[in-house]
Amino acid sequence: MDSISKTIILVGFLLKVIDDYYDMDIFNDIIGKGAEILLVLITVYLFTKDKAFLLLTLITCISVWFAEGQMQDSDGKEVIFYYAYNAITFAFFFYYLFTDGYSSIFKNIKLIEGVRLFLFFIFIYYENKFIPEDLSKRKILIRIINTLLAILYIWYEEQHEEKTIIIRDVYLLAIGYMGTSVINMLYGMFTKATNLKLT
């Protein structure tokens, strides 16, 4: 696995740390704000190296707008960082749109990859709609399955040297995000159970 792929997994990890910093309140400000700074630096680096990742991030930002409560914290307040991250993404998108363009990516994307990408985002949308809770055994199970499927998909591509353009980045991101989500939820359930025993 190349360094860019490993870096995208790290981005997934950081995104979930930030998400749970605002939604589950399991990280302090040093970890939460530190993850935000690191995420911006790494994202900017990836945007200069991987246009497919930029397009994936753009699609993700747009899809998040239609997912209820995703731009807010657990108290329903708007999270400024999410809007700043969106602004950075759009700035890079328009820069490349009017300079290098994206023809090199689109001409290499096969129809099946577009279909897979569409189905993936449909799944994410409905997962958030039907399992809106931040912490549950059902959500942990689904996230474990998703993480394992993503790992298997990347392993398959590595073994067959058949690399997709955007879908590969999606699954790399999912490994970091979903894997971290499982760990955070298990930690959240453990601390919740511990607190109940103490009261």
C-alpha distance (Angstrom), angle and dihedral (degrees) to the residues before:
residue distance angle dihedral
M1 . . .
D2 3.81 . .
S3 3.81 126.1 .
I4 3.82 94.0 -105.1
S5 3.82 90.5 56.2
K6 3.80 91.7 50.0
T7 3.81 89.9 48.2
I8 3.82 91.1 53.6
I9 3.82 89.3 53.6
L10 3.82 87.3 52.4
V11 3.82 89.3 52.3
G12 3.81 89.3 54.7
F13 3.81 89.3 51.2
L14 3.82 92.5 50.2
L15 3.80 93.0 45.8
K16 3.80 90.7 55.5
V17 3.81 93.0 45.7
I18 3.82 88.8 53.7
D19 3.80 92.4 43.6
D20 3.80 92.0 52.7
Y21 3.80 91.7 42.0
Y22 3.80 86.8 64.7
D23 3.82 100.4 31.4
M24 3.81 106.9 34.7
D25 3.80 100.9 24.1
I26 3.82 92.6 -138.5
F27 3.81 97.5 131.3
N28 3.80 130.0 63.9
D29 3.83 123.7 -125.6
I30 3.81 94.0 -96.2
I31 3.81 91.8 58.1
G32 3.82 94.8 38.9
K33 3.80 97.4 47.1
G34 3.81 91.9 37.8
A35 3.82 89.5 55.0
E36 3.81 90.0 50.4
I37 3.82 93.0 53.6
L38 3.79 92.5 45.0
L39 3.81 91.6 47.4
V40 3.81 92.7 53.2
L41 3.82 92.6 48.7
I42 3.81 93.6 47.7
T43 3.80 93.0 43.2
V44 3.81 92.6 52.5
Y45 3.81 88.7 49.8
L46 3.82 91.5 50.5
F47 3.81 92.2 46.7
T48 3.81 88.2 59.7
K49 3.82 92.4 48.7
D50 3.80 106.3 34.7
K51 3.82 122.5 35.7
A52 3.79 90.4 -178.4
F53 3.80 88.9 61.9
L54 3.81 89.3 49.7
L55 3.82 90.8 53.4
L56 3.81 90.7 46.7
T57 3.81 90.4 51.0
L58 3.81 90.5 48.0
I59 3.83 92.1 51.3
T60 3.81 89.8 46.9
C61 3.82 92.3 50.5
I62 3.81 91.1 50.7
S63 3.82 93.6 46.3
V64 3.83 90.7 50.2
W65 3.81 89.5 60.0
F66 3.82 88.6 64.9
A67 3.80 94.9 46.5
E68 3.79 109.2 90.5
G69 3.81 115.5 -115.8
Q70 3.81 96.4 0.7
M71 3.81 94.0 121.1
Q72 3.81 92.0 50.3
D73 3.78 137.4 73.7
S74 3.81 126.6 -121.7
D75 3.83 90.2 -81.4
G76 3.81 92.9 54.1
K77 3.82 94.4 -106.9
E78 3.80 119.8 140.5
V79 3.81 112.9 -104.8
I80 3.81 109.4 -133.3
F81 3.80 92.6 -160.3
Y82 3.81 92.1 62.9
Y83 3.82 90.6 54.8
A84 3.82 91.2 46.7
Y85 3.82 90.4 50.8
N86 3.81 89.6 50.3
A87 3.81 90.4 50.2
I88 3.83 92.0 51.9
T89 3.80 90.5 49.1
F90 3.80 93.6 50.3
A91 3.82 91.9 45.4
F92 3.82 90.8 56.8
F93 3.80 92.1 42.5
F94 3.80 93.4 55.1
Y95 3.81 92.1 42.1
Y96 3.80 91.6 57.8
L97 3.81 91.8 38.7
F98 3.80 90.6 61.8
T99 3.82 96.6 37.0
D100 3.82 120.5 30.3
G101 3.80 98.2 2.4
Y102 3.82 126.9 -154.3
S103 3.81 101.9 -96.1
S104 3.82 92.0 113.3
I105 3.81 89.5 60.7
F106 3.80 100.5 40.5
K107 3.80 94.7 49.2
N108 3.83 89.6 56.0
I109 3.81 96.7 47.6
K110 3.80 112.3 100.7
L111 3.79 122.5 -147.2
I112 3.81 92.2 -112.2
E113 3.80 89.9 57.4
G114 3.80 91.0 52.7
V115 3.81 90.1 50.3
R116 3.82 91.8 48.9
L117 3.80 90.6 49.3
F118 3.81 91.7 50.0
L119 3.83 92.2 48.9
F120 3.81 91.6 47.5
F121 3.80 92.9 55.1
I122 3.82 91.1 44.8
F123 3.81 88.1 54.0
I124 3.83 92.6 49.0
Y125 3.82 91.0 48.6
Y126 3.80 93.4 51.8
E127 3.80 94.0 41.1
N128 3.81 88.3 59.5
K129 3.81 90.9 44.6
F130 3.82 98.2 48.9
I131 3.82 98.4 31.9
P132 3.82 101.7 36.4
E133 3.80 95.6 152.7
D134 3.80 117.0 105.4
L135 3.78 92.5 -143.0
S136 3.81 129.6 37.2
K137 3.81 140.6 121.2
R138 3.80 89.8 -118.8
K139 3.79 92.0 55.3
I140 3.82 91.6 46.6
L141 3.82 90.2 53.5
I142 3.82 93.2 49.0
R143 3.81 92.0 47.1
I144 3.83 91.4 49.5
I145 3.81 90.2 52.2
N146 3.82 91.1 47.0
T147 3.81 92.0 49.9
L148 3.81 92.4 49.6
L149 3.82 92.0 47.4
A150 3.80 90.7 49.9
I151 3.82 91.5 50.0
L152 3.82 90.6 48.6
Y153 3.80 91.3 49.6
I154 3.81 93.1 51.4
W155 3.81 90.0 45.5
Y156 3.82 89.4 51.9
E157 3.81 91.7 51.6
E158 3.79 92.0 47.3
Q159 3.81 92.3 49.8
H160 3.79 95.4 46.8
E161 3.83 96.9 35.7
E162 3.79 87.1 -131.2
K163 3.78 104.7 135.2
T164 3.79 123.2 -176.4
I165 3.80 121.7 -149.7
I166 3.81 109.4 -127.6
I167 3.82 102.3 0.8
R168 3.81 89.9 63.9
D169 3.82 90.0 56.7
V170 3.82 89.9 47.2
Y171 3.79 92.4 56.6
L172 3.80 93.6 42.5
L173 3.79 88.5 53.2
A174 3.82 89.8 46.5
I175 3.82 91.8 54.1
G176 3.81 91.0 56.8
Y177 3.81 96.4 38.3
M178 3.81 100.8 40.8
G179 3.80 94.2 38.8
T180 3.80 91.0 52.4
S181 3.80 89.8 44.8
V182 3.81 90.8 57.7
I183 3.82 92.1 49.7
N184 3.81 92.3 46.8
M185 3.81 93.2 48.3
L186 3.80 92.4 48.2
Y187 3.81 88.7 49.9
G188 3.81 90.5 47.2
M189 3.81 92.0 51.1
F190 3.80 91.5 46.6
T191 3.82 93.6 51.4
K192 3.81 90.8 44.2
A193 3.80 91.3 52.5
T194 3.82 90.9 45.8
N195 3.81 91.9 50.8
L196 3.81 91.2 49.8
K197 3.80 90.5 53.1
L198 3.80 91.1 50.6
T199 3.82 93.2 51.8
